[in-house]
Amino acid sequence: MKTKRFARTSSRLPRRGNVLVTITVVDENGFTSQYETVETPVGALRDGVAAIHLAAVPPAAGAQAERSA
């Protein structure tokens, strides 16, 4: 069986225990901001994502109803 290979987005690979992270943010007006790729420890990434989830505001009931329709 042949394995599928994905094209790399860059030739740079992180060191052991680290990850390459690029953050893209879209605001309420549809503007997109993309931050430079940084190398960070995996634990720092997990902590950052957990903090974002804890601070997240649940979607409004109206917006949720539009998505399900």
C-alpha positions in Angstrom: 0.0 0.0 0.0 1.3 3.4 -0.9 1.3 6.1 1.7 0.1 9.5 0.8 2.7 12.3 1.2 1.7 15.8 2.0 3.6 18.7 0.6 5.5 20.7 3.3 4.6 24.3 3.7 8.3 25.1 4.5 11.6 23.3 4.5 12.0 24.3 8.2 11.2 21.7 10.8 10.9 22.3 14.6 13.4 21.0 17.1 12.3 18.0 19.2 9.5 18.9 21.6 8.7 22.1 19.8 6.1 23.0 17.1 5.9 25.6 14.4 2.8 27.8 14.9 1.1 30.3 12.6 -1.9 32.1 14.0 -4.6 33.6 11.7 -7.3 35.8 13.3 -10.5 36.9 11.6 -12.3 39.8 13.4 -16.0 40.7 13.4 -15.6 42.9 10.3 -14.0 40.0 8.3 -10.4 41.4 8.4 -7.8 38.8 8.6 -4.5 39.1 10.4 -1.8 36.5 10.0 1.1 36.4 12.4 4.6 35.2 11.6 5.4 31.5 12.1 7.2 30.9 15.4 8.7 27.9 17.1 7.4 27.2 20.5 7.4 24.3 23.0 4.4 21.9 22.7 3.4 22.6 26.3 3.2 26.4 25.7 1.0 25.8 22.7 -1.3 23.5 24.7 -1.5 26.1 27.5 -2.2 28.9 25.1 -5.0 27.0 23.3 -6.5 26.0 26.7 -6.6 29.7 27.7 -8.3 30.7 24.5 -10.9 28.0 25.0 -11.5 29.2 28.6 -11.9 32.8 27.5 -14.1 32.0 24.5 -17.6 33.5 24.5 -20.4 31.1 23.4 -22.1 32.0 20.2 -25.3 34.0 20.4 -28.5 32.0 20.2 -29.4 33.8 17.0 -26.1 33.0 15.3 -26.4 29.4 16.4 -29.9 29.1 14.9 -28.7 30.6 11.5 -26.0 27.9 11.3 -28.4 25.0 11.9 -30.9 26.3 9.3 
